[in-house]
Amino acid sequence: MKIHVDLDITPDEMRKLMGLPNVEAFQQQLLDDIRERMRAGAEGYDPLKLFQPYVASSLAGMDMLQKLFSAGLNSGGSTPARTGGDGQD
């Protein structure tokens, strides 16, 4: 059996459907903070040092999400093997 579902919804509606929090204000604050740090240290500013805390936590979150999806996909398609040659379990 194959099921195909098309959803015609906005990203905001998809976020609400999945139960994810609205992080738009947090992202804006994060960008404002990054801009301020860049302005304050324009002379000796090191972009790797600036983004390191944000990238590390983002990668950890993405890794956890990937493992969650992988575990769900691996367990969802498996069926128990039948034991017995007469067709009855």
N, C-alpha and C positions, 0 to 999 in steps of 0.2 A: 504494500500500500504506500502510495506517495501522496503527501499533502503539501500543497503550495499555498502560501498566504502572502498577499500583497497588502501592505499598509500604506495609506496615503495620509501621513501625519507629519506635523512639524517636529523638529528636534526637541522643542520644549514639551510637546505632547508625548513624545516617546520617552523622555526623561521621567515624566509623571507616571506614565504607564508602567515603567520598570521600577518605580518607587525610589528613584535616585534623587538626592537633594539638589536644590538649585544653588550652584556655586558661582553664579555670575558675579555677585558682589565680592566674593572672596578673590576671584580671578582678577577683577578690576583693582582691588586693593593690592594684590601681589604685583601687578604690572606697575601701579603707581609707586610702590616701594622700590621696584627694580629701577625705574626711571630716576627716582630720587637718589639712589645709590650711584647710578651712573653719572649724574650731574655732580654729586659731591666728590667723586673720585675720578673725574674725567682725565686728570693727568696720569695717574698710575693705575688706572682701572684695569682689572684682570677679569675678563668675562667668564673664564672657567671657574674662578673662585666665587664669583657672584652667583652663578647658576647651580653650582654643585649641590647645595642643600635641597634645591627644588627638584633637580633631575634625579637625585638618589631616591627621594621618596616617591616620585612619579614612577620610576622604573620598578620599585618594589611593589607598588600597587598594581601595575600592569602585569607583573609576573604572577602575583596572587590571582588576578582575574583570569589569566591564561590557564593557570593550574585548575581553577574552578571549572572553567568551560571544558577543559580536557577531561577532567574527572567525570563530568556530567555526560559528555559524549561517549566516553569509554564504557560507562555503566549502562547507558540508555539503550544501546543496541545489542546487548548480550542477552541470550536466552539460556535457561538451564538445559543441559544435555539430557536426553531421555535415557532411562535405564531400563532395559527390558525389551525383548524382541517381539512381544505379542501386541504392541501398540497401546498397552494400558500402563499407566503409571501408578 
